[in-house]
Amino acid sequence: MKKTTIAIITLIIISFIIAIYVYPIFPEEVASHWNSKGEVNGYMPKFWGIFLMPLMSLFMFGLFLFLPKLDPLKKNVKKFKGFYNEFILFMIVFFFYVFILTILYNLEIIFNMTYAILPAIAILFYFIGVLLEKSKRNWFIGIKTPWTLSSDYVWDKTHKLGSRLFKIIAALVLIGLFYPDQGIVLFIIPLIAMVIWLYVYSYVVYKKEKSK
């Protein structure tokens, strides 16, 4: 069994052990959502508040392992399998980190959730950027438009741009640490604009390729 798989399974098991341990001592309502100032503005029933992240980690791990097996272009996935496995590991680490923060906060270890979570989100976006740069054409991982899926050239051009843009978004998330009230301007709006631009860009590259 590969080291990354062992690490992922270990983290998932530890998260379930922690969840089972703290369940009896938690209140019926668990803080589960925070605003841009790090203040609680949402609650969940105890079961979902405690077990959501462990269950999501288990589900995502299974999904990430299973989807490439269905891909008609699975041979391309093998070309960046190492980066893909590292990304899965980081995703599970991210979920585990959010889980631990939630547990600590609900144990009345009060801190600013915004400042705790934004660096992790920034690293996540950076890792997505790395994965996009290394990915090859497939049906499940990456920027999937009708034009990227139809051409290796369009796929590579779009994903190189996407990689740079995701890394820029990561930097903007870090800047958000200094301007938490402007998070929607610094993070959400650029993210939406990036998705739209990458879609349009893939079409433009496709048309240029066909016109040669």
C-alpha angles and dihedrals in degrees: 000000000000120000092242092054092048090050092049094048090046092053092048092050092048091050091053091047091052091046092052091046097052097038096089094051098046124097121249090256118052126198105245109156133050133190126231090276092057093252122138113255102158141045137194133201109272097255096053094038090057104031102036096090096044091048092046090050091052092047095047092047091053092044094050090050095046104043098065089055089063095047115112085211095049090134088068092052089058089061091068099024093124093057090042092054091048089051091052089051092051092048090055091046088052092051090047091051092051089047093053092047090052092049093048093048092051089049085063095255091139121204138143105280093197093060091044097050105037096071089052091050090049091053090047092055091047090053090049088054091052092048092049091052092053099039125108128208112296140137102248112032123060140007104340117193127145088259101047090048092052099051136038089207094054090044093053095045093047094046094049089055091043090052092055093045094050089052089051089051088052089056091048090053089055090049085055088069087073095042106034093161090058095054095119091055096043098041120009099045095046089047092054091044090051093053092050093045094050090051092051092041093055090054093049092049090048093052091048091051092050093049093058 
